[in-house]
Amino acid sequence: MKKFMFRFFFVLFTLTIIGIQYIEVERTNPPVKYDLKAPNEIKNIFKNACYDCHSFETKWPWYSKVAPVSWIIIGHVDEGRKHLNFSQWESLDSGKKEDLKKEIWEQLVNDGMPLKAYTYLHAGATLEVTQKNVLKKWLHSTRYLN
């Protein structure tokens, strides 16, 4: 009886995993109209560490098409874009930009971003001290840090 139950649940689990692959999820990259205007060095740091979740230039990896991982990734990207979207940066008023710059710096100083789970699969997204210093200098030169 135990052998039958094991097989039954194994088949049920396998069919469930196969079945959920047919649930479509939306992976979008709308057109970029108001992208961040910054020196190349700054943009490259942001592109490597932030743009996959915080822009309309997400590079969707193969595993973003495999449920249930796809649901988690799409949730992270949707949340990231709501909070900070570099593809809409230039459409923001100066007060909002200043607030976001402050949040960016706080996240970097506290190692809140990029998410640890993201850096496990994207080692190049981990920011070195020198990169953080470059960002600090840029944030300072554009008004936020005094």
Secondary structure in CASP SS format (residue, H / E / C, confidence):
PFRMAT SS
TARGET T0000
AUTHOR 0000-0000-0000
METHOD secondary structure of the structure
MODEL  1
M C 1.00
K H 1.00
K H 1.00
F H 1.00
M H 1.00
F H 1.00
R H 1.00
F H 1.00
F H 1.00
F H 1.00
V H 1.00
L H 1.00
F H 1.00
T H 1.00
L H 1.00
T H 1.00
I H 1.00
I H 1.00
G H 1.00
I H 1.00
Q C 1.00
Y C 1.00
I C 1.00
E C 1.00
V C 1.00
E C 1.00
R C 1.00
T C 1.00
N C 1.00
P C 1.00
P C 1.00
V C 1.00
K C 1.00
Y C 1.00
D C 1.00
L C 1.00
K C 1.00
A C 1.00
P C 1.00
N H 1.00
E H 1.00
I H 1.00
K H 1.00
N H 1.00
I H 1.00
F H 1.00
K H 1.00
N H 1.00
A H 1.00
C C 1.00
Y H 1.00
D H 1.00
C H 1.00
H H 1.00
S C 1.00
F C 1.00
E C 1.00
T C 1.00
K C 1.00
W C 1.00
P C 1.00
W H 1.00
Y H 1.00
S H 1.00
K H 1.00
V C 1.00
A C 1.00
P C 1.00
V H 1.00
S H 1.00
W H 1.00
I H 1.00
I H 1.00
I H 1.00
G H 1.00
H H 1.00
V H 1.00
D H 1.00
E H 1.00
G H 1.00
R H 1.00
K H 1.00
H H 1.00
L C 1.00
N C 1.00
F H 1.00
S H 1.00
Q H 1.00
W H 1.00
E H 1.00
S H 1.00
L C 1.00
D C 1.00
S H 1.00
G H 1.00
K H 1.00
K H 1.00
E H 1.00
D H 1.00
L H 1.00
K H 1.00
K H 1.00
E H 1.00
I H 1.00
W H 1.00
E H 1.00
Q H 1.00
L H 1.00
V H 1.00
N C 1.00
D C 1.00
G C 1.00
M C 1.00
P C 1.00
L C 1.00
K H 1.00
A H 1.00
Y H 1.00
T H 1.00
Y H 1.00
L H 1.00
H C 1.00
A H 1.00
G H 1.00
A H 1.00
T C 1.00
L C 1.00
E C 1.00
V H 1.00
T H 1.00
Q H 1.00
K H 1.00
N H 1.00
V H 1.00
L H 1.00
K H 1.00
K H 1.00
W H 1.00
L H 1.00
H H 1.00
S H 1.00
T C 1.00
R C 1.00
Y C 1.00
L C 1.00
N C 1.00
END
